[in-house]
Amino acid sequence: MILAFPASRRGHLKVLGRVIDEALARKHRVILLRARDRKPGEAAPAAALNAYQRAGAIVLPPSAALDADALVAPLAGWQSGLDALRRRGVKVVS
C-alpha cells in the first residue's frame, strides 16, 4: 500500500511521526509530501526528513498524493484538493 503524509511543517511530523514510523515498519511505501512553506521557521527539519528517507520514505511534492492509495493527514489545509484525490480513488484518512 502506498501511503502519503504531509511533511512540510514541523507540526506535521510531530503529529504524524508515530504513524509514519509504523507504516515504514510494516513495509508500506511511504511518500512524504513536502511543499515550500511560507513560514520557514515552521518548516520540517531536514534531519528528520533525511532520517525518514534512510528508513525508506521518499520525499515528493504534494501532487504525488495522486499516486497514493491513501492520504493520512489532518484535514485542515487539504480541503481544496480532497475532491480531486477522492475522484482518483485515493482514500483520505484524518
C-alpha positions in Angstrom: 0.0 0.0 0.0 1.2 3.5 -0.8 0.6 5.9 2.0 1.1 9.7 1.7 1.7 12.1 4.6 2.1 15.8 4.7 5.6 16.7 5.8 6.1 20.4 5.1 5.9 21.6 8.6 7.5 20.5 11.9 4.0 20.0 13.3 3.1 17.5 10.6 5.9 15.3 11.7 5.2 15.8 15.3 1.6 14.7 14.9 2.0 12.0 12.3 5.6 10.8 13.1 4.5 7.7 15.0 2.1 6.7 12.2 4.8 7.2 9.6 7.2 5.1 11.7 4.6 2.3 11.9 3.8 2.4 8.2 7.5 2.0 7.4 7.9 -0.8 9.9 5.0 -2.6 8.2 6.8 -2.2 4.9 4.3 0.2 3.3 5.5 2.5 0.7 5.6 6.0 2.3 5.5 9.3 0.4 6.2 12.4 2.5 4.6 15.4 0.8 6.7 18.5 1.1 5.9 21.9 -0.3 7.9 25.1 0.3 6.4 26.6 3.5 5.5 30.3 3.6 6.7 30.2 7.2 10.3 29.0 7.1 10.5 28.8 10.9 7.8 26.1 10.9 9.5 24.0 8.2 10.1 20.3 8.8 13.7 19.8 9.9 15.9 18.5 7.2 17.4 16.0 9.6 14.0 14.4 10.3 13.2 14.2 6.6 16.6 12.6 6.0 16.1 10.1 8.7 12.7 9.0 7.2 14.4 8.8 3.8 17.1 6.5 5.2 14.2 4.4 6.6 12.7 4.0 3.1 10.3 7.0 2.7 10.5 9.2 -0.3 10.0 13.0 -0.3 7.9 14.4 -3.2 5.8 17.4 -3.9 2.1 17.4 -2.8 1.0 16.4 -6.3 2.4 13.0 -5.6 -0.6 12.3 -3.4 -2.5 11.5 -6.6 -0.4 8.3 -6.8 -1.1 7.2 -3.3 -3.6 4.6 -2.1 -4.3 6.8 0.9 -3.6 10.2 2.3 -3.2 10.3 6.0 -3.4 13.9 7.1 -5.2 16.4 9.3 -7.9 17.8 7.1 -7.1 21.4 7.8 -5.1 22.8 4.8 -6.1 20.0 2.4 -9.7 20.9 1.8 -9.1 22.3 -1.7 -7.5 19.1 -3.0 -9.6 16.4 -1.3 -12.2 16.1 -4.0 -9.6 15.6 -6.7 -7.9 12.9 -4.6 -11.2 11.1 -4.0 -12.0 11.2 -7.7 -8.7 9.5 -8.4 -9.5 6.8 -5.8 -7.2 8.0 -3.1 -8.7 7.2 0.4 -8.5 10.2 2.7 -7.8 9.4 6.4 -7.8 12.0 9.1 
